């Protein structure tokens, strides 16, 4: 028979899955001998059983009664006793903290009779009626769903409170069709059942989906004897942190409210006092509290937050947990705990995340200089942006200065405007709306669902309350907090970025010192190297300052843009050989500059990848130009020739067309020119005394035969360039077939680099450009995805191909170097996966380098995760 | 130590790998006691050793000398003997017959001395000098590469021949820089070495690549005593078949040339006689020959072809092998051999192929009514087509009647013309040219590389010899034979098709009787069922007549074309719900008609797959129309609205965009309308007393979550239609991720159907539309492909995904029905693969049904192939 109930003295902090976080920590404090009001926890097993069968598990009532008797015995009170009534609180508490669930009902046990006993025993009639009033209100709202607004506010004197209880009882009876239950046991079991049911409330389900919390965990229920902070001036309630959760500064930090219950502190009805004030009011309790907080830090080995109540001079601990903190505090506290000998450096890096570091690297508004926000909405894509308001895409693209695109909601028509704008503000939609999904994909600041803002695109006004803004007025949006401000707000650059850039010293700055220390340790323990995706010498320089130990992806096509487009037009339309001859020295100079910046480090150069027609004007533009010319009888001239070429080269699906290695096999001399440019650049660097380490990477290979041909041609070209160092020739693995046949391909490849962007597109069969706006929002809403597979690697599907390719490649060539150069190389969860499957490096954009370095270290000290089931196993068992 | 030489009396017909086909069969005849001139075979092992090391294997010379002495002893002659000189032939012979290799050198052993002995012994001086002339010519050409044209033609009288020998010796010496070797042993070893080397001649390598013959087999060499058919009227040479290779008719059939060597028969210099003539000229040899041919048929259990020589009244067998035959003969002979008790029906179906059946089903020119061909070129894509000549794509698309597009070569610009034309004729390029690859992809008749034809697109003339044809003149091209005819040639419909259609009876027609018999047996033994891809009642009817036992793919999008496009425009632009309401009864009628045709058989209906914008006019058309209107100041009207919609819905890569299940999840009510139409159609059929068996198939699923949502909605719709039978809901497996996660997907799928077209596109990362013309020809030339993966399944890459999905799907649901509905379902090699991986059915277009039925039977009686290595193993070991 299962055991469904644990007394607080039976559990401990490691039983979170069974007892929930709150219950496990109440048990831990009880075990530590701290003053915790007695009580017990009903397990998550009981909840799951209830959700499965729809009835409370058999045996549960008996266990509850047994434990209830224990509590009664300890306190000398009994539930429903008309002389010494025991009052109880019932609180939910799952393995993860989860807003949206029923949380607390206080004062269970009060009824028309026991309220009189409470008044008599406490000598405080007002307190007794106020407690009863609270019970009816909380019970009605959470157990019977009585709308909160039906319970009018207003504690007054005792008589008024007695009347209010009568009124509330009437409200309850009218709404529910039955009288307020006078049986304390009915109150207790009603509350327990309501907690169980709240697990499947809409908001709770939505929250779990967003936060990727499994739906089958269930919640525990904590039943505890009441203590009262509202028993007069010698009573009170407070919350406290063992360190400052905003900055990490050492020392207790908290709020205290005399003559109040915990919910009053949180509600912010009255101004709270500080802990220093408490030391004056009740020095004994203050000293005791500080001593307890120190013990808790030692036990939990981290910043704790606590809730406490003082009842008539007796201190009671109601809750503790490892406290939330800002990203800056996370770094500072982790470093402090190392200094204090509490944790190791390995543990320290496991307590900070790449996402926290990313937040520290975003530019942020200078909040000291910021006005009151106009409104606060969904923080959909982080960053800080100011600009003139525009109401449509055309205005956005036509604008000279920075603009913020303001829309009800966005659709694919708005894409050009979204690209042109500094940021996007919408009045509708949440984190999975079109605007949110696309903005995150672009790394663009976005605030969504500003419901208090009225957007009128015809009148071109944005109205919030009484403030009316017009097109051209400047607003500022904070995608990290969701704040919207009228006017420009000064932006403060990130001190962490300036530190990485070498502009700030960590001396005397606790945050920078902590970042430096943890990053250094991450570098020591990491197995994954971190390379950069960089196409220019400037990018390479920044990447190197940010700690990149190589370039994992240099895209050579970017080198064919701008004025060099004309040479590509020659290559396509005109004299093939002379165009290549003109491109050769330009490419050589590109590579020479890059190799100079990265002297002594590997530089992986990818041969040209996109279809050549991408360098020509668009079919649509040319069609319109030629049609317009012909309509007025004018010769379309060069446009006509270009249109013919673009039509000839037009592809239905350019992503699946003549690109990558296919170009190299079809366009004579193109790859050879690039290979020669690499070799000559390397030879020039050697001649200049440098240590160039170029590597050549062939894109889009699907079968070893393609690579065999390209490799033979490249080796022939390399053999003819004197003075060049040995240059490895490897391949991207970005086509599913390449992953499946990696055992063959490894025969012809000196290294593998996973192109997880294309691999994701082809494995799922969708193109990022076409789908993020078109249906990703819907998919996230439906729960088809928990996160976009372009943001974080789909470890089940795409990940299996990566794992398979590594295994088969290494079966052929045991020392095969492997890396990843898709955007997933900078994503924390993906980096852990790449560590687990044994890659040698990740490569990402320069600004993600520090994040990747940190996560590479964290991955090395964290047990391997089994994300979404084992790679070859099922992801669900629907 | 290896044994490199086998006397003919040591081998047998099962040693083809070691002795080559020719050597194994010479040995077999020797073992049978037939009159074979003595000789021996040098093994393929020796060849491989030579190719590997560049020298003849040690020990080979000694073995050759030993065997040579045996031959000498048997005949009482010696190589180089000045009284009784032994003359030898040296012939190549690999495991597969292979044009492009050096084949034969005769008369080895002749020199300035032995020629005199031969003259003396034979009493025929002219014969001796003619033989010597032949030796110098053959040896010079094949061992030293002396160009054939340097040896002027012309046997004359003896004196002239003696002069010719002197001339040839001079030619030889001038070209090679050395005298013609007088040593018979040098001649012998030179010839053996030349045979070995010819394995790697360009033409041989190319041929092997085209025919998918492995490059590492090597060739054997047969050394044999010469016999002479050119020793006067009692001598002669012939070739014969044991049955008519054109029709399969019983009875020996052959050509005989008196006083001639075998090469003279093949060269066709003189008109040959028939075997009936031989029975008059040399009745004894004739009787002996017929008796030998009967023995060979019994031994080889099949039609044999033979080469024989009669030397002075003595019959000698020089070669035999299982003979090539026409597709019609293949069927007739296989059935005959069953009748004769020689082979089983299982063997009979393994001796005919789906490709042969396909040839019998193409319409063909009525050759009795055909004129002489103008020219014969590469038969690039089978079929027969007549039409007016057009020289460019514009003319082709503008033409009213049938046209043949005539080009030097084609490129992507010609695609519209290729689609519009009945057939394509080019003067350049071979089987892998753009024209050939694209035409085969379209199933369009094509003749390529007609080098004798001069195409002048400016003058618009096609000139062959003295015939000049102009644009508009009619020509006919035969893509099965490569013939090109001036004028229209009557087309004869296929009797086999008319038989399948039920229009012809097999009674009294040996071909149709054979086809019927073998098809029936194939049906009995096949494990794979054969379903049809059919969207209309007419297609379904034909498919059923052709033997389909279900519809494996009904594409519902075809039902939205024509006048219904307007409803799709409403769906997109206008009133969504009313458009769906209007579509519902139309779809219901579509499905009712289909279910009526296929009463009692499964009909798998795929929910709509392509992006909705495909039903709107093209972006290019609309852009041009709107631009033209605006240029002259006219309001573009509806075109403007449509353009906005098309722009909004435009996709960079529609194949990877909003289609398939994604549409179903994004467009409310679309799938529900289709599901309801299916259920209502089925209910109507039940009410009418029918036995409807519809199945619903969801396209493009990549994760089980998509299918979960669609399935739940569909089940809800189905539950509301009264009177409908149970309707299974399954999924396509066409996205790589679906194959990888098939274990999950099977939880929500009642069946799997592999969409191998899309699966091939996504696994390789290329779209068929974009790549076949752009680079497949180049890939075939380079040997990257041996066959287009759209024609025949890539069993290594795509096949691994199919195999994986079947295994994982069945692990979840052991009785999961699986099939394939991509075009590979009608491809013979692919069908064998699908049989081997355990699918339940293949589905293909109606005209491929009989081919698939035959191959399904053949697969069941053929051992599993290991195409390109095991599915998970390497395809090469470069």
HADDOCK unambig.tbl for C-alpha pairs under 7 A between the chains (distance, minus, plus):
assign (segid A and resid 412 and name CA) (segid B and resid 648 and name CA) 5.97 0.50 0.50
assign (segid A and resid 413 and name CA) (segid B and resid 648 and name CA) 5.37 0.50 0.50
assign (segid A and resid 620 and name CA) (segid B and resid 620 and name CA) 6.35 0.50 0.50
assign (segid A and resid 620 and name CA) (segid B and resid 623 and name CA) 6.86 0.50 0.50
assign (segid A and resid 623 and name CA) (segid B and resid 620 and name CA) 6.83 0.50 0.50
assign (segid A and resid 623 and name CA) (segid B and resid 623 and name CA) 6.97 0.50 0.50
assign (segid A and resid 623 and name CA) (segid B and resid 624 and name CA) 6.01 0.50 0.50
assign (segid A and resid 624 and name CA) (segid B and resid 623 and name CA) 5.99 0.50 0.50
assign (segid A and resid 624 and name CA) (segid B and resid 624 and name CA) 5.43 0.50 0.50
assign (segid A and resid 624 and name CA) (segid B and resid 627 and name CA) 5.47 0.50 0.50
assign (segid A and resid 627 and name CA) (segid B and resid 624 and name CA) 5.43 0.50 0.50
assign (segid A and resid 627 and name CA) (segid B and resid 627 and name CA) 6.19 0.50 0.50
assign (segid A and resid 627 and name CA) (segid B and resid 628 and name CA) 5.55 0.50 0.50
assign (segid A and resid 628 and name CA) (segid B and resid 627 and name CA) 5.52 0.50 0.50
assign (segid A and resid 628 and name CA) (segid B and resid 628 and name CA) 5.14 0.50 0.50
assign (segid A and resid 628 and name CA) (segid B and resid 631 and name CA) 5.41 0.50 0.50
assign (segid A and resid 631 and name CA) (segid B and resid 628 and name CA) 5.39 0.50 0.50
assign (segid A and resid 631 and name CA) (segid B and resid 631 and name CA) 6.36 0.50 0.50
assign (segid A and resid 631 and name CA) (segid B and resid 632 and name CA) 6.88 0.50 0.50
assign (segid A and resid 632 and name CA) (segid B and resid 631 and name CA) 6.89 0.50 0.50
assign (segid A and resid 632 and name CA) (segid B and resid 632 and name CA) 6.99 0.50 0.50
assign (segid A and resid 648 and name CA) (segid B and resid 412 and name CA) 6.08 0.50 0.50
assign (segid A and resid 648 and name CA) (segid B and resid 413 and name CA) 5.39 0.50 0.50
assign (segid A and resid 651 and name CA) (segid B and resid 770 and name CA) 5.71 0.50 0.50
assign (segid A and resid 652 and name CA) (segid B and resid 653 and name CA) 6.60 0.50 0.50
assign (segid A and resid 652 and name CA) (segid B and resid 770 and name CA) 6.49 0.50 0.50
assign (segid A and resid 653 and name CA) (segid B and resid 652 and name CA) 6.62 0.50 0.50
assign (segid A and resid 653 and name CA) (segid B and resid 653 and name CA) 4.30 0.50 0.50
assign (segid A and resid 653 and name CA) (segid B and resid 654 and name CA) 6.57 0.50 0.50
assign (segid A and resid 653 and name CA) (segid B and resid 655 and name CA) 6.70 0.50 0.50
assign (segid A and resid 653 and name CA) (segid B and resid 767 and name CA) 6.72 0.50 0.50
assign (segid A and resid 654 and name CA) (segid B and resid 653 and name CA) 6.57 0.50 0.50
assign (segid A and resid 655 and name CA) (segid B and resid 653 and name CA) 6.71 0.50 0.50
assign (segid A and resid 656 and name CA) (segid B and resid 765 and name CA) 5.35 0.50 0.50
assign (segid A and resid 656 and name CA) (segid B and resid 766 and name CA) 3.95 0.50 0.50
assign (segid A and resid 656 and name CA) (segid B and resid 767 and name CA) 5.14 0.50 0.50
assign (segid A and resid 657 and name CA) (segid B and resid 766 and name CA) 5.55 0.50 0.50
assign (segid A and resid 657 and name CA) (segid B and resid 767 and name CA) 6.28 0.50 0.50
assign (segid A and resid 657 and name CA) (segid B and resid 770 and name CA) 5.41 0.50 0.50
assign (segid A and resid 657 and name CA) (segid B and resid 771 and name CA) 5.86 0.50 0.50
assign (segid A and resid 658 and name CA) (segid B and resid 771 and name CA) 6.67 0.50 0.50
assign (segid A and resid 658 and name CA) (segid B and resid 774 and name CA) 6.84 0.50 0.50
assign (segid A and resid 666 and name CA) (segid B and resid 775 and name CA) 6.72 0.50 0.50
assign (segid A and resid 702 and name CA) (segid B and resid 764 and name CA) 5.87 0.50 0.50
assign (segid A and resid 705 and name CA) (segid B and resid 784 and name CA) 5.11 0.50 0.50
assign (segid A and resid 706 and name CA) (segid B and resid 784 and name CA) 6.14 0.50 0.50
assign (segid A and resid 735 and name CA) (segid B and resid 763 and name CA) 6.49 0.50 0.50
assign (segid A and resid 735 and name CA) (segid B and resid 764 and name CA) 6.05 0.50 0.50
assign (segid A and resid 735 and name CA) (segid B and resid 765 and name CA) 5.83 0.50 0.50
assign (segid A and resid 736 and name CA) (segid B and resid 763 and name CA) 4.94 0.50 0.50
assign (segid A and resid 736 and name CA) (segid B and resid 764 and name CA) 6.60 0.50 0.50
assign (segid A and resid 737 and name CA) (segid B and resid 763 and name CA) 5.19 0.50 0.50
assign (segid A and resid 737 and name CA) (segid B and resid 764 and name CA) 5.57 0.50 0.50
assign (segid A and resid 737 and name CA) (segid B and resid 797 and name CA) 5.39 0.50 0.50
assign (segid A and resid 740 and name CA) (segid B and resid 797 and name CA) 6.17 0.50 0.50
assign (segid A and resid 741 and name CA) (segid B and resid 797 and name CA) 6.64 0.50 0.50
assign (segid A and resid 741 and name CA) (segid B and resid 874 and name CA) 7.00 0.50 0.50
assign (segid A and resid 743 and name CA) (segid B and resid 874 and name CA) 6.04 0.50 0.50
assign (segid A and resid 744 and name CA) (segid B and resid 874 and name CA) 5.17 0.50 0.50
assign (segid A and resid 744 and name CA) (segid B and resid 875 and name CA) 6.42 0.50 0.50
assign (segid A and resid 744 and name CA) (segid B and resid 876 and name CA) 6.38 0.50 0.50
assign (segid A and resid 744 and name CA) (segid B and resid 877 and name CA) 6.97 0.50 0.50
assign (segid A and resid 747 and name CA) (segid B and resid 878 and name CA) 6.51 0.50 0.50
assign (segid A and resid 762 and name CA) (segid B and resid 762 and name CA) 5.27 0.50 0.50
assign (segid A and resid 762 and name CA) (segid B and resid 763 and name CA) 6.88 0.50 0.50
assign (segid A and resid 762 and name CA) (segid B and resid 765 and name CA) 6.28 0.50 0.50
assign (segid A and resid 763 and name CA) (segid B and resid 735 and name CA) 6.48 0.50 0.50
assign (segid A and resid 763 and name CA) (segid B and resid 736 and name CA) 4.95 0.50 0.50
assign (segid A and resid 763 and name CA) (segid B and resid 737 and name CA) 5.20 0.50 0.50
assign (segid A and resid 763 and name CA) (segid B and resid 762 and name CA) 6.89 0.50 0.50
assign (segid A and resid 764 and name CA) (segid B and resid 702 and name CA) 5.91 0.50 0.50
assign (segid A and resid 764 and name CA) (segid B and resid 735 and name CA) 6.06 0.50 0.50
assign (segid A and resid 764 and name CA) (segid B and resid 736 and name CA) 6.62 0.50 0.50
assign (segid A and resid 764 and name CA) (segid B and resid 737 and name CA) 5.61 0.50 0.50
assign (segid A and resid 765 and name CA) (segid B and resid 656 and name CA) 5.35 0.50 0.50
assign (segid A and resid 765 and name CA) (segid B and resid 735 and name CA) 5.83 0.50 0.50
assign (segid A and resid 765 and name CA) (segid B and resid 762 and name CA) 6.28 0.50 0.50
assign (segid A and resid 766 and name CA) (segid B and resid 656 and name CA) 3.94 0.50 0.50
assign (segid A and resid 766 and name CA) (segid B and resid 657 and name CA) 5.56 0.50 0.50
assign (segid A and resid 767 and name CA) (segid B and resid 653 and name CA) 6.74 0.50 0.50
assign (segid A and resid 767 and name CA) (segid B and resid 656 and name CA) 5.14 0.50 0.50
assign (segid A and resid 767 and name CA) (segid B and resid 657 and name CA) 6.29 0.50 0.50
assign (segid A and resid 770 and name CA) (segid B and resid 651 and name CA) 5.70 0.50 0.50
assign (segid A and resid 770 and name CA) (segid B and resid 652 and name CA) 6.47 0.50 0.50
assign (segid A and resid 770 and name CA) (segid B and resid 657 and name CA) 5.41 0.50 0.50
assign (segid A and resid 771 and name CA) (segid B and resid 657 and name CA) 5.84 0.50 0.50
assign (segid A and resid 771 and name CA) (segid B and resid 658 and name CA) 6.67 0.50 0.50
assign (segid A and resid 774 and name CA) (segid B and resid 658 and name CA) 6.83 0.50 0.50
assign (segid A and resid 775 and name CA) (segid B and resid 666 and name CA) 6.71 0.50 0.50
assign (segid A and resid 778 and name CA) (segid B and resid 666 and name CA) 6.97 0.50 0.50
assign (segid A and resid 784 and name CA) (segid B and resid 705 and name CA) 5.11 0.50 0.50
assign (segid A and resid 784 and name CA) (segid B and resid 706 and name CA) 6.14 0.50 0.50
assign (segid A and resid 797 and name CA) (segid B and resid 737 and name CA) 5.37 0.50 0.50
assign (segid A and resid 797 and name CA) (segid B and resid 740 and name CA) 6.17 0.50 0.50
assign (segid A and resid 797 and name CA) (segid B and resid 741 and name CA) 6.63 0.50 0.50
assign (segid A and resid 874 and name CA) (segid B and resid 741 and name CA) 6.95 0.50 0.50
assign (segid A and resid 874 and name CA) (segid B and resid 743 and name CA) 6.07 0.50 0.50
assign (segid A and resid 874 and name CA) (segid B and resid 744 and name CA) 5.19 0.50 0.50
assign (segid A and resid 875 and name CA) (segid B and resid 744 and name CA) 6.47 0.50 0.50
assign (segid A and resid 876 and name CA) (segid B and resid 744 and name CA) 6.39 0.50 0.50
assign (segid A and resid 877 and name CA) (segid B and resid 744 and name CA) 6.94 0.50 0.50
assign (segid A and resid 878 and name CA) (segid B and resid 747 and name CA) 6.56 0.50 0.50
